Amino acid sequence: MAAWLSVETGDMGNSTTLSTAGTTILPLRDWLAVHLRADAGARRLRVGACGHLLLSRSEARRARRQLVEQVLPTLIADGATRLSLFVGMAPGADMLFLETAADWLRERGLPFEMTALLPVPVDNLINDWVLRAQDEQRQIARSARAALAAEAESLLQRCTTIVPLYPESIDAGSLSSRAFRQHQYRRLAAILAQHADHVVAILRPLASLEPGGTAEIVTWRRNPASIPPDLRLHASHCASERPVHIVDPSQSDPVRAIPAGPIEDDELSRVLHSAELARSAGNELACNDIVYRALKSGLRSRRLEYLRIQALANTGNVRMALDRYLSLDLHDDELDEDWLALRGRLEKDLALTGSGGAAQFARAASAYREAYRRHGGSYSAINAASMLMLAGRRADARRLAKAAIRRTRAASDEIGRFYALATESEAALLLGDLRACREKLTAANRLLRDDVGRRSRTRQQLRTLCLRLGHDPALLDALQLPPLVLLLPGKGAADCRDIVLPPLLRRLVHDRALLHVALSTPFELKLCEQLIAHGARLYLTLPTAAGELARQWRGREAGAPHRLQRVLDAAEGVATLRGFLYAETAWAAAEAALMNRGLARLSAERLGLKLQQVDCLGGAALRCRRFAGEAPSCDPPGTAGSERRMVGLIFADFASFRRLRDPMFPRYYREIMQMLADLLDRHAAKVLVRQTWGDALHVVTEDAASAGHIVADIQHEIEQRRLRDDGVLGDLELRIAAHYAPAYSGIDPVEEKLTYYGSQLSFAARIEPVVPPSMIYVTEAFAARVALEAPDDFTLDYAGEVEFAKQFGTYRLYSLRQRDQCSSPRGLSRLAT
């Protein structure tokens, strides 16, 4: 193995040295100085590349095609006579770029040089890559690791120059520090962002902004001021222009160079387009995450803020959306009709999810009327009319409904035409003209066929009005929504060798149904492949990480890893269970099926759809059986043996506990901790473990529903005390997190009592530090289980993909709150009376 692959690198002082392969090893300052010197009439173009991705075969093929057909020809099109290529040598995409570019340039006889910038020795770099894959519950086989090391050594031997970025006297102790290695990766990122004339970024959509990652490089390239001061290069070493070439391995469309000037606009357009596509497909969760990541990466625009607030509201986080709206402190000249109406919409949603009192609807009406007064739009007028009707002011409502009809204008675009018809149908409903309402909805049904989000929100508002006015909500069937289907394997399905979609499934795909599937077996993989080939919209639940699932199928299903990845890439959404052992595949599959059912129920509630069930049955050919609703399901036993079982996990602590002084502790334990103890006593039948230390509380329960009731009761008690008390105890705010997962049970040898332990307790403990004070955050697994165990007891609002404490990764979380009677589906029906 070459010297630079391990820690024992030898002397890398100021002088130039040569490796045994004849490659020049330079310190960074000398390498930078080389690029300052004139090249005797030759025009050198510095090209930095980054990717940090392990690519599937199909992704590698698409990325390579974009490089050779788009990026590389663009780089030499402006007369460059010599290319200087440099990368960080991360496995996967970095190496693919270097290999592809070298082959392409060599075939054309174009002079070039290759430089490897090593933030750490390659052995450590590959080790970090394996650890990251394991964090994502992906397994890297020994053979794959050895292949990566061999590929790295081969490419290093072909490099003209190697530039170690780590100190010459580095030791194993320093390299074992994760903080040191992360700083080194960010140092490499800063060099690529500043020094290259062109940056080539191999980047998937929705990439998270990890320190030193490709998304951060692109962000720094776009906004050099955001680079930390200690990582900035001298101006003489920085490129004068900052074009970026984005290579998206998930699609084969031509890439575009993002020029230095309007780079923010181009990037903003891409993000806005992706967010709007997700929103129009009814995937508000994805829309929320796209916008959140863009804002976190440094992109700024009022439209992004608008979509973020709108996405928060559309996923149920109305209070958080309103708080964000108010925090923007918009000036009068920024308050166009969209922004003013958005305030009304947030007040309206609060009214609909609260007690539904006249005062709440009146506040929403006031916001919409202000938008109408200033701008005179039909959208503001009709929403003000509806809120006034719900507030009991029928005469005012009808007057504004007539005004909305007069203000409706013919639109040239499809969205505008849809909303014009929706406005006219809503106005007709308020005026009691049900025939006109149905006609307008029938016309609107021909538009925005795939826009589940806009259709469902229109129907939900009209349904609320129907209930208040005493009209049959069946009137709204004229505006159709796609079926929401729970697709399950039935008896004998796994024995079908030749899977051909039966007519029912083909019809559902044609109707653009939202299909929820638990993907646990090779049969389900084959079924999903057939569905995707016909254009289905899939929402998948996996029993374990994709890499581990493919490993379980080894020897049973040819090409499983790449086939599975293609299915996941084509899916609308993917949820993954965690915490199960390799020997627990049957248990994990049963829990994945239940999680899939719970997530389907959450989707049905969010979109206002009725959940249907379709069973796939075996025989000579695949057959299907359809249920009007959900068929009864048999829950798994929830345990894999005497030591392992599914449990609810609660972690909580007080955000301002450090403010307590010694004289306050007796009162804290006498009042606060005693209150918590009394509350847990009321739930004692479901509590398996209860522990406390300092300000922290840990509880293990038999199921998710009991954990939900406990955390909601605790939050209610703390908030009531905050209203009564003053001083430090009155300022205490609780952060609560809950998870539902498998865990071991046993006797704690130190405390000599029953305890529960395992990786999922560590996972759950990382949630609580990121929870906003006075909030309850729960995992996706917990939310899905509660939707099954106590569907009428809680409201679950999507909080987004949240980064956990201690660099534990980013995961989907929901906020949980107790549902009052008026905001439940049953409570809403009382609005009719």
PAVEX-149129 format. One line per 5 residues: number of its first residue (from 1); their letters; for each residue x, y, z of C-alpha. Coordinates in steps of 0.02 Angstrom, whole numbers, plus 50000, padded with zeros to 5 digits. Example, Ala and Ser with C-alpha at 12.3 -4.5 7.8 and 13.67 -1.06 7.14 Angstrom:
2
1 = as = 50615 49775 50390 ~ 50684 49947 50357
***
This chain:
833
1 = maawl = 50000 50000 50000 ~ 50064 50175 49958 ~ 50130 50281 50101 ~ 49993 50410 50091 ~ 49857 50282 50129
6 = svetg = 49905 50264 50312 ~ 49957 50373 50458 ~ 50143 50338 50438 ~ 50158 50465 50298 ~ 50338 50512 50323
11 = dmgns = 50412 50685 50308 ~ 50295 50808 50224 ~ 50390 50965 50263 ~ 50411 51118 50157 ~ 50515 51033 50024
16 = ttlst = 50441 50937 49878 ~ 50454 50748 49897 ~ 50416 50603 49782 ~ 50320 50444 49822 ~ 50382 50276 49763
21 = agtti = 50262 50292 49616 ~ 50342 50456 49562 ~ 50196 50565 49615 ~ 50240 50737 49683 ~ 50189 50773 49862
26 = lplrd = 50168 50958 49900 ~ 50114 51055 50054 ~ 49959 51160 50022 ~ 50047 51329 50012 ~ 50168 51265 49879
31 = wlavh = 50028 51189 49777 ~ 49931 51353 49784 ~ 50087 51448 49733 ~ 50108 51338 49579 ~ 49940 51398 49515
36 = lrada = 49994 51580 49533 ~ 50138 51560 49410 ~ 50113 51594 49226 ~ 50108 51437 49118 ~ 50215 51500 48974
41 = garrl = 50068 51551 48867 ~ 49955 51406 48917 ~ 49787 51444 48995 ~ 49763 51333 49148 ~ 49585 51300 49208
46 = rvgac = 49568 51242 49388 ~ 49424 51119 49410 ~ 49372 51059 49583 ~ 49250 50916 49601 ~ 49150 50851 49749
51 = ghlll = 49018 50719 49775 ~ 49033 50624 49941 ~ 48909 50495 49874 ~ 48910 50308 49856 ~ 48820 50284 49691
56 = srsea = 48715 50140 49627 ~ 48762 50073 49456 ~ 48620 50167 49372 ~ 48667 50329 49463 ~ 48849 50308 49414
61 = rrarr = 48798 50280 49233 ~ 48688 50437 49233 ~ 48822 50543 49318 ~ 48956 50483 49197 ~ 48844 50522 49049
66 = qlveq = 48811 50699 49110 ~ 48997 50726 49137 ~ 49051 50669 48964 ~ 48905 50746 48868 ~ 48883 50911 48960
71 = vlptl = 49011 50960 49091 ~ 49179 50914 49015 ~ 49140 50989 48842 ~ 49085 51150 48930 ~ 49250 51161 49026
76 = iadga = 49358 51160 48869 ~ 49239 51265 48764 ~ 49313 51432 48819 ~ 49489 51397 48756 ~ 49574 51318 48906
81 = trlsl = 49732 51228 48850 ~ 49769 51134 49011 ~ 49653 51072 49148 ~ 49704 51052 49329 ~ 49582 50931 49412
86 = fvgma = 49575 50913 49601 ~ 49462 50814 49717 ~ 49457 50757 49898 ~ 49463 50570 49853 ~ 49302 50524 49945
91 = pgadm = 49239 50352 49891 ~ 49107 50349 49756 ~ 49069 50510 49665 ~ 49240 50596 49691 ~ 49331 50446 49619
96 = lflet = 49204 50429 49477 ~ 49235 50609 49423 ~ 49425 50591 49424 ~ 49421 50427 49328 ~ 49291 50488 49201
101 = aadwl = 49376 50656 49170 ~ 49549 50578 49151 ~ 49488 50449 49024 ~ 49390 50579 48925 ~ 49534 50704 48916
106 = rergl = 49661 50569 48874 ~ 49554 50505 48730 ~ 49555 50681 48655 ~ 49740 50711 48682 ~ 49707 50860 48796
111 = pfemt = 49840 50899 48928 ~ 49785 50889 49109 ~ 49850 50856 49283 ~ 49764 50773 49432 ~ 49783 50823 49614
116 = allpv = 49720 50729 49767 ~ 49683 50843 49914 ~ 49685 50728 50067 ~ 49598 50798 50222 ~ 49649 50640 50315
121 = pvdnl = 49744 50483 50261 ~ 49639 50380 50142 ~ 49621 50236 50267 ~ 49537 50355 50389 ~ 49433 50432 50250
126 = indwv = 49364 50261 50203 ~ 49337 50217 50387 ~ 49232 50375 50407 ~ 49133 50329 50252 ~ 49096 50156 50323
131 = lraqd = 49044 50232 50490 ~ 48928 50353 50403 ~ 48849 50210 50306 ~ 48824 50116 50469 ~ 48743 50271 50546
136 = eqrqi = 48620 50262 50403 ~ 48597 50076 50440 ~ 48684 50026 50279 ~ 48810 49885 50281 ~ 48976 49896 50186
141 = arsar = 49046 49721 50157 ~ 49231 49688 50183 ~ 49249 49654 49998 ~ 49171 49822 49955 ~ 49287 49910 50077
146 = aalaa = 49437 49824 50003 ~ 49380 49873 49828 ~ 49367 50055 49882 ~ 49543 50052 49953 ~ 49611 49971 49794
151 = eaesl = 49523 50099 49684 ~ 49592 50241 49791 ~ 49769 50175 49779 ~ 49754 50154 49591 ~ 49693 50332 49566
156 = lqrct = 49824 50405 49683 ~ 49960 50323 49581 ~ 49888 50409 49426 ~ 49886 50580 49511 ~ 50015 50711 49466
161 = tivpl = 50014 50784 49641 ~ 49957 50736 49815 ~ 49924 50875 49940 ~ 49904 50815 50121 ~ 49800 50941 50217
166 = ypesi = 49838 50863 50387 ~ 49993 50907 50489 ~ 50154 50814 50450 ~ 50168 50751 50629 ~ 49990 50685 50639
171 = dagsl = 49965 50539 50757 ~ 49830 50408 50780 ~ 49762 50499 50932 ~ 49722 50656 50833 ~ 49646 50557 50692
176 = ssraf = 49530 50468 50813 ~ 49451 50636 50856 ~ 49290 50659 50759 ~ 49298 50847 50786 ~ 49473 50853 50707
181 = rqhqy = 49419 50751 50557 ~ 49263 50856 50531 ~ 49369 51015 50535 ~ 49483 50938 50403 ~ 49334 50898 50290
186 = rrlaa = 49272 51076 50305 ~ 49447 51139 50266 ~ 49445 51038 50105 ~ 49270 51104 50066 ~ 49330 51284 50086
191 = ilaqh = 49478 51255 49967 ~ 49365 51182 49834 ~ 49237 51322 49852 ~ 49367 51462 49839 ~ 49512 51402 49732
196 = adhvv = 49428 51317 49584 ~ 49386 51413 49425 ~ 49244 51289 49402 ~ 49163 51174 49532 ~ 49080 51013 49478
201 = ailrp = 48959 50953 49613 ~ 48881 50779 49602 ~ 48729 50812 49708 ~ 48563 50725 49735 ~ 48406 50831 49759
206 = lasle = 48361 50871 49941 ~ 48542 50842 49997 ~ 48565 50887 50180 ~ 48688 51024 50229 ~ 48818 50917 50319
211 = pggta = 48981 50998 50377 ~ 49108 50982 50237 ~ 48980 50900 50121 ~ 48942 50941 49941 ~ 48789 51048 49983
216 = eivtw = 48897 51154 50098 ~ 49028 51175 49961 ~ 48894 51236 49841 ~ 48826 51354 49976 ~ 48999 51425 50010
221 = rrnpa = 49031 51441 49824 ~ 48873 51542 49808 ~ 48906 51647 49962 ~ 49093 51657 50007 ~ 49053 51770 50154
226 = sippd = 48976 51620 50242 ~ 49143 51529 50246 ~ 49214 51532 50424 ~ 49356 51659 50436 ~ 49486 51529 50487
231 = lrlha = 49452 51432 50326 ~ 49465 51577 50202 ~ 49607 51581 50076 ~ 49706 51736 50030 ~ 49619 51833 49891
236 = shcas = 49762 51792 49770 ~ 49715 51607 49781 ~ 49528 51633 49753 ~ 49442 51618 49585 ~ 49374 51781 49513
241 = erpvh = 49213 51698 49453 ~ 49114 51558 49534 ~ 49023 51446 49407 ~ 48953 51281 49473 ~ 48903 51129 49370
246 = ivdps = 48772 51023 49460 ~ 48768 50840 49410 ~ 48611 50755 49476 ~ 48637 50566 49473 ~ 48451 50535 49500
251 = qsdpv = 48401 50606 49331 ~ 48471 50612 49156 ~ 48421 50789 49103 ~ 48564 50900 49042 ~ 48655 50993 49179
256 = raipa = 48673 51181 49177 ~ 48821 51284 49229 ~ 48767 51408 49361 ~ 48858 51571 49322 ~ 48940 51679 49452
261 = gpied = 48818 51824 49441 ~ 48641 51754 49448 ~ 48691 51595 49539 ~ 48570 51629 49683 ~ 48426 51658 49563
266 = delsr = 48460 51496 49469 ~ 48477 51396 49630 ~ 48323 51480 49699 ~ 48224 51437 49543 ~ 48276 51255 49558
271 = vlhsa = 48223 51247 49740 ~ 48059 51337 49711 ~ 48019 51222 49564 ~ 48056 51066 49668 ~ 47951 51131 49813
276 = elars = 47804 51173 49700 ~ 47812 51001 49618 ~ 47808 50915 49788 ~ 47666 51027 49845 ~ 47561 50997 49689
281 = agnel = 47583 50809 49711 ~ 47510 50823 49886 ~ 47679 50786 49967 ~ 47681 50931 50090 ~ 47810 50840 50195
286 = acndi = 47936 50844 50053 ~ 47891 51025 50011 ~ 47924 51075 50191 ~ 48092 50986 50193 ~ 48149 51059 50026
291 = vyral = 48115 51237 50082 ~ 48186 51210 50256 ~ 48350 51144 50187 ~ 48362 51287 50062 ~ 48340 51416 50200
296 = ksglr = 48465 51325 50309 ~ 48592 51324 50166 ~ 48586 51513 50155 ~ 48460 51545 50015 ~ 48349 51693 50056
301 = srrle = 48191 51755 49973 ~ 48018 51806 50028 ~ 47945 51671 49915 ~ 48045 51538 50008 ~ 47983 51606 50174
306 = ylriq = 47806 51606 50107 ~ 47818 51424 50052 ~ 47897 51374 50218 ~ 47753 51450 50316 ~ 47626 51377 50197
311 = alant = 47706 51204 50207 ~ 47708 51211 50397 ~ 47523 51253 50396 ~ 47483 51119 50268 ~ 47568 50986 50376
316 = gnvrm = 47468 51041 50528 ~ 47597 51150 50615 ~ 47485 51304 50611 ~ 47544 51383 50774 ~ 47726 51367 50722
321 = aldry = 47682 51438 50551 ~ 47595 51589 50628 ~ 47741 51619 50747 ~ 47860 51617 50598 ~ 47747 51735 50501
326 = lsldl = 47745 51860 50645 ~ 47933 51845 50670 ~ 47965 51909 50493 ~ 47899 52081 50543 ~ 47845 52121 50366
331 = hddel = 47835 52304 50313 ~ 47680 52378 50233 ~ 47761 52382 50061 ~ 47793 52194 50074 ~ 47614 52150 50121
336 = dedwl = 47539 52106 49953 ~ 47376 52009 49944 ~ 47463 51840 49958 ~ 47548 51885 50121 ~ 47394 51967 50197
341 = alrgr = 47285 51819 50145 ~ 47413 51698 50218 ~ 47387 51780 50388 ~ 47201 51752 50367 ~ 47229 51572 50315
346 = lekdl = 47333 51538 50473 ~ 47201 51616 50584 ~ 47070 51512 50492 ~ 47165 51350 50520 ~ 47185 51390 50705
351 = altgs = 46998 51417 50715 ~ 46961 51253 50625 ~ 47080 51152 50734 ~ 47029 51238 50896 ~ 46859 51252 50977
356 = ggaaq = 46785 51327 50819 ~ 46716 51475 50918 ~ 46642 51629 50834 ~ 46782 51742 50899 ~ 46917 51636 50817
361 = faraa = 46829 51636 50649 ~ 46800 51823 50666 ~ 46988 51852 50686 ~ 47020 51753 50527 ~ 46884 51852 50437
366 = sayre = 46965 52014 50493 ~ 47133 51966 50417 ~ 47053 51916 50251 ~ 46946 52074 50247 ~ 47102 52180 50268
371 = ayrrh = 47179 52092 50118 ~ 47019 52121 50019 ~ 47009 52304 50072 ~ 47187 52338 50013 ~ 47190 52234 49854
376 = ggsys = 47012 52187 49810 ~ 47052 52007 49762 ~ 46918 51874 49746 ~ 47021 51748 49847 ~ 47024 51862 49999
381 = ainaa = 46841 51906 49977 ~ 46778 51726 49972 ~ 46882 51672 50121 ~ 46823 51822 50220 ~ 46644 51774 50174
386 = smlml = 46667 51594 50232 ~ 46746 51646 50396 ~ 46604 51768 50428 ~ 46479 51629 50394 ~ 46566 51515 50520
391 = agrra = 46569 51661 50643 ~ 46379 51672 50628 ~ 46372 51835 50528 ~ 46271 51769 50381 ~ 46217 51934 50304
396 = darrl = 46397 51999 50296 ~ 46453 51830 50229 ~ 46327 51831 50086 ~ 46369 52010 50040 ~ 46554 51968 50024
401 = akaai = 46514 51806 49930 ~ 46425 51910 49797 ~ 46575 52027 49792 ~ 46691 51879 49767 ~ 46591 51822 49615
406 = rrtra = 46600 51997 49540 ~ 46788 52005 49573 ~ 46826 51836 49494 ~ 46925 51858 49334 ~ 46964 51739 49192
411 = asdei = 47138 51667 49215 ~ 47260 51610 49082 ~ 47349 51479 49186 ~ 47275 51316 49251 ~ 47300 51355 49435
416 = grfya = 47213 51523 49413 ~ 47066 51442 49323 ~ 47050 51309 49459 ~ 47043 51438 49598 ~ 46920 51547 49502
421 = lates = 46801 51398 49490 ~ 46833 51352 49672 ~ 46791 51530 49723 ~ 46629 51528 49624 ~ 46578 51359 49695
426 = eaall = 46612 51417 49873 ~ 46514 51577 49844 ~ 46368 51476 49773 ~ 46371 51365 49928 ~ 46364 51517 50043
431 = lgdlr = 46220 51588 49941 ~ 46124 51422 49947 ~ 46137 51386 49760 ~ 46188 51202 49772 ~ 46163 51168 49586
436 = acrek = 46285 51305 49537 ~ 46406 51244 49670 ~ 46406 51068 49596 ~ 46426 51134 49418 ~ 46577 51239 49463
441 = ltaan = 46657 51094 49555 ~ 46627 50981 49405 ~ 46717 51107 49295 ~ 46859 51125 49421 ~ 46878 50935 49423
446 = rllrd = 46946 50942 49245 ~ 47094 51046 49305 ~ 47249 51006 49411 ~ 47214 50820 49402 ~ 47371 50773 49500
451 = dvgrr = 47370 50918 49624 ~ 47311 50824 49778 ~ 47357 50965 49896 ~ 47252 51103 49819 ~ 47105 50987 49787
456 = srtrq = 47103 50917 49963 ~ 47114 51088 50047 ~ 46972 51154 49937 ~ 46864 51005 49983 ~ 46903 51018 50168
461 = qlrtl = 46850 51200 50179 ~ 46691 51165 50080 ~ 46653 51015 50191 ~ 46664 51123 50347 ~ 46542 51246 50268
466 = clrlg = 46424 51105 50218 ~ 46420 51041 50397 ~ 46389 51215 50468 ~ 46253 51254 50340 ~ 46169 51084 50353
471 = hdpal = 46206 51025 50175 ~ 46255 50848 50126 ~ 46446 50841 50100 ~ 46415 50716 49958 ~ 46391 50873 49854
476 = ldalq = 46582 50887 49852 ~ 46607 50721 49763 ~ 46603 50820 49601 ~ 46782 50873 49644 ~ 46870 50706 49648
481 = lpplv = 47026 50655 49742 ~ 47136 50506 49700 ~ 47108 50347 49800 ~ 47217 50321 49953 ~ 47254 50136 49961
486 = lllpg = 47335 50021 50086 ~ 47408 49882 49978 ~ 47437 49719 50072 ~ 47501 49546 50025 ~ 47364 49417 50049
491 = kgaad = 47359 49228 50055 ~ 47473 49143 49930 ~ 47536 49306 49853 ~ 47717 49269 49891 ~ 47707 49108 49788
496 = crdiv = 47664 49200 49627 ~ 47814 49184 49512 ~ 47747 49285 49366 ~ 47683 49450 49432 ~ 47569 49539 49310
501 = lppll = 47465 49682 49375 ~ 47281 49632 49383 ~ 47150 49751 49312 ~ 47109 49827 49482 ~ 47288 49882 49514
506 = rrlvh = 47307 49948 49337 ~ 47148 50049 49363 ~ 47212 50119 49528 ~ 47376 50170 49445 ~ 47277 50252 49304
511 = drall = 47175 50347 49435 ~ 47338 50412 49512 ~ 47304 50322 49676 ~ 47420 50351 49824 ~ 47479 50174 49864
516 = hvals = 47552 50133 50036 ~ 47657 49974 50034 ~ 47764 49888 50167 ~ 47914 49825 50069 ~ 47985 49678 50167
521 = tpfel = 47998 49530 50047 ~ 48058 49492 49869 ~ 47875 49475 49818 ~ 47840 49654 49870 ~ 47997 49711 49778
526 = klceq = 47933 49629 49618 ~ 47760 49702 49645 ~ 47831 49878 49670 ~ 47938 49860 49513 ~ 47782 49820 49412
531 = liahg = 47686 49964 49490 ~ 47827 50088 49455 ~ 47840 50026 49275 ~ 47658 50078 49254 ~ 47686 50249 49337
536 = arlyl = 47618 50216 49512 ~ 47638 50337 49658 ~ 47712 50235 49800 ~ 47736 50272 49985 ~ 47848 50137 50057
541 = tlpta = 47887 50073 50232 ~ 48044 49968 50257 ~ 48072 49852 50407 ~ 48257 49898 50411 ~ 48383 50003 50314
546 = agela = 48386 49969 50127 ~ 48562 49897 50128 ~ 48520 49776 50267 ~ 48358 49726 50181 ~ 48449 49687 50019
551 = rqwrg = 48578 49586 50117 ~ 48438 49480 50192 ~ 48382 49437 50015 ~ 48555 49385 49957 ~ 48546 49220 49865
556 = reaga = 48356 49232 49851 ~ 48336 49378 49731 ~ 48459 49421 49592 ~ 48517 49602 49584 ~ 48417 49648 49740
561 = phrlq = 48524 49797 49798 ~ 48511 49894 49635 ~ 48331 49845 49602 ~ 48282 49899 49776 ~ 48373 50065 49755
566 = rvlda = 48282 50098 49591 ~ 48115 50068 49678 ~ 48161 50183 49822 ~ 48219 50319 49702 ~ 48052 50312 49611
571 = aegva = 47945 50314 49768 ~ 47855 50472 49828 ~ 47907 50437 50008 ~ 48004 50307 50110 ~ 47992 50272 50297
576 = tlrgf = 48112 50154 50386 ~ 48096 50059 50549 ~ 48249 50044 50657 ~ 48314 49941 50803 ~ 48277 49762 50749
581 = lyaet = 48407 49623 50750 ~ 48454 49517 50599 ~ 48364 49367 50676 ~ 48204 49469 50699 ~ 48156 49487 50516
586 = awaaa = 47980 49415 50538 ~ 47946 49528 50687 ~ 48015 49680 50596 ~ 47909 49642 50443 ~ 47751 49630 50550
591 = eaalm = 47792 49796 50634 ~ 47830 49876 50465 ~ 47657 49823 50404 ~ 47578 49908 50554 ~ 47684 50064 50533
596 = nrgla = 47633 50070 50351 ~ 47450 50060 50403 ~ 47474 50199 50531 ~ 47561 50314 50408 ~ 47421 50283 50282
601 = rlsae = 47295 50336 50413 ~ 47393 50494 50449 ~ 47393 50534 50262 ~ 47207 50501 50252 ~ 47173 50622 50393
606 = rlglk = 47289 50756 50326 ~ 47215 50748 50151 ~ 47035 50718 50203 ~ 47026 50552 50111 ~ 46947 50385 50153
611 = lqqvd = 47076 50247 50167 ~ 47041 50093 50061 ~ 47123 49922 50072 ~ 47173 49807 49930 ~ 47241 49631 49963
616 = clgga = 47349 49544 49834 ~ 47306 49358 49824 ~ 47403 49214 49748 ~ 47353 49077 49629 ~ 47388 49044 49446
621 = alrcr = 47401 49233 49427 ~ 47403 49380 49544 ~ 47228 49431 49599 ~ 47162 49574 49706 ~ 47023 49595 49832
626 = rfage = 46962 49769 49874 ~ 46884 49831 50036 ~ 46781 49990 50047 ~ 46878 50036 50203 ~ 47011 49949 50305
631 = apscd = 46994 49764 50342 ~ 47029 49711 50523 ~ 47213 49680 50554 ~ 47296 49559 50673 ~ 47426 49648 50777
636 = ppgta = 47591 49558 50803 ~ 47627 49503 50980 ~ 47746 49651 51003 ~ 47886 49543 51069 ~ 48022 49432 51000
641 = gserr = 48052 49337 51161 ~ 48070 49359 51347 ~ 48207 49491 51330 ~ 48140 49597 51186 ~ 47976 49689 51158
646 = mvgli = 47902 49846 51082 ~ 47888 49989 51206 ~ 47848 50173 51216 ~ 48000 50277 51265 ~ 47987 50450 51346
651 = fadfa = 48129 50571 51381 ~ 48098 50745 51453 ~ 48190 50885 51540 ~ 48165 51067 51589 ~ 48239 51196 51471
656 = sfrrl = 48279 51326 51606 ~ 48329 51209 51748 ~ 48502 51285 51764 ~ 48423 51444 51832 ~ 48371 51354 51992
661 = rdpmf = 48475 51397 52145 ~ 48496 51288 52299 ~ 48358 51370 52403 ~ 48232 51326 52266 ~ 48271 51140 52253
666 = pryyr = 48165 51082 52401 ~ 48013 51169 52327 ~ 48054 51100 52154 ~ 48055 50921 52219 ~ 47906 50950 52334
671 = eimqm = 47796 51026 52199 ~ 47858 50986 52024 ~ 47929 50812 52049 ~ 47785 50761 52164 ~ 47662 50818 52031
676 = ladll = 47752 50708 51902 ~ 47752 50561 52023 ~ 47564 50580 52055 ~ 47530 50589 51870 ~ 47630 50432 51834
681 = drhaa = 47537 50344 51974 ~ 47375 50375 51878 ~ 47451 50284 51729 ~ 47537 50150 51835 ~ 47452 50004 51747
686 = kvlvr = 47543 50048 51585 ~ 47710 50109 51655 ~ 47852 49983 51648 ~ 47996 50096 51707 ~ 48001 50270 51784
691 = qtwgd = 48165 50357 51822 ~ 48224 50534 51859 ~ 48391 50620 51884 ~ 48404 50808 51910 ~ 48285 50888 51787
696 = alhvv = 48271 50734 51676 ~ 48127 50610 51668 ~ 48131 50441 51582 ~ 47978 50329 51566 ~ 47950 50164 51476
701 = tedaa = 47771 50112 51437 ~ 47682 49959 51370 ~ 47622 50045 51211 ~ 47627 50208 51115 ~ 47452 50268 51163
706 = saghi = 47489 50265 51350 ~ 47653 50357 51318 ~ 47555 50486 51218 ~ 47430 50512 51358 ~ 47569 50528 51486
711 = vadiq = 47668 50660 51390 ~ 47510 50758 51348 ~ 47455 50756 51531 ~ 47629 50809 51590 ~ 47633 50952 51466
716 = heieq = 47459 51008 51518 ~ 47505 51007 51704 ~ 47666 51104 51675 ~ 47577 51235 51569 ~ 47440 51255 51699
721 = rrlrd = 47572 51280 51833 ~ 47660 51409 51725 ~ 47499 51509 51717 ~ 47481 51505 51907 ~ 47660 51524 51970
726 = dgvlg = 47783 51666 51956 ~ 47970 51667 51980 ~ 48090 51532 51924 ~ 47971 51386 51946 ~ 47843 51476 51840
731 = dlelr = 47972 51496 51702 ~ 48010 51310 51688 ~ 47969 51244 51515 ~ 47972 51060 51476 ~ 48043 50978 51319
736 = iaahy = 47972 50806 51288 ~ 48017 50671 51160 ~ 47937 50502 51130 ~ 47983 50352 51024 ~ 47909 50179 50991
741 = apays = 48037 50041 50962 ~ 48104 49872 51016 ~ 48208 49863 51174 ~ 48288 49736 51290 ~ 48221 49709 51466
746 = gidpv = 48323 49647 51613 ~ 48380 49682 51790 ~ 48497 49829 51814 ~ 48644 49755 51911 ~ 48680 49921 51997
751 = eeklt = 48504 49974 52046 ~ 48445 49793 52058 ~ 48278 49827 51975 ~ 48195 49805 51806 ~ 48259 49915 51666
756 = yygsq = 48248 49929 51476 ~ 48400 49959 51367 ~ 48464 49955 51188 ~ 48511 50066 51042 ~ 48337 50140 51027
761 = lsfaa = 48344 50218 51199 ~ 48502 50310 51146 ~ 48413 50359 50986 ~ 48262 50426 51082 ~ 48373 50522 51205
766 = riepv = 48447 50619 51059 ~ 48277 50691 51014 ~ 48237 50785 51174 ~ 48381 50915 51160 ~ 48313 50977 50992
771 = vppsm = 48132 50993 51048 ~ 48072 51174 51066 ~ 48022 51215 51246 ~ 47840 51175 51287 ~ 47829 51056 51138
776 = iyvte = 47814 50867 51120 ~ 47908 50787 50974 ~ 47882 50606 50927 ~ 47962 50494 50797 ~ 47879 50436 50637
781 = afaar = 47863 50261 50711 ~ 47777 50330 50865 ~ 47658 50439 50762 ~ 47609 50291 50653 ~ 47577 50179 50803
786 = valea = 47472 50310 50893 ~ 47367 50328 50735 ~ 47324 50143 50758 ~ 47306 50134 50947 ~ 47218 50299 50984
791 = pddft = 47163 50379 50819 ~ 47042 50503 50900 ~ 47148 50557 51048 ~ 47293 50656 50972 ~ 47337 50779 50835
796 = ldyag = 47502 50740 50751 ~ 47582 50882 50652 ~ 47733 50853 50542 ~ 47881 50948 50615 ~ 48000 50912 50471
801 = evefa = 48168 50826 50456 ~ 48255 50877 50617 ~ 48440 50861 50653 ~ 48468 50764 50815 ~ 48589 50808 50953
806 = kqfgt = 48772 50750 50953 ~ 48781 50731 50763 ~ 48660 50584 50771 ~ 48586 50619 50600 ~ 48426 50695 50530
811 = yrlys = 48257 50611 50551 ~ 48072 50647 50525 ~ 47980 50704 50681 ~ 47800 50750 50723 ~ 47734 50865 50857
816 = lrqrd = 47599 50789 50966 ~ 47457 50872 51060 ~ 47299 50813 51143 ~ 47149 50828 51028 ~ 46998 50917 51099
821 = qcssp = 46825 50857 51053 ~ 46783 50997 50932 ~ 46938 50971 50825 ~ 46915 50784 50807 ~ 46824 50714 50657
826 = rglsr = 46678 50674 50770 ~ 46682 50847 50847 ~ 46678 50934 50678 ~ 46514 50849 50638 ~ 46438 50944 50783
831 = lat = 46465 51106 50687 ~ 46308 51060 50592 ~ 46206 51087 50749
***
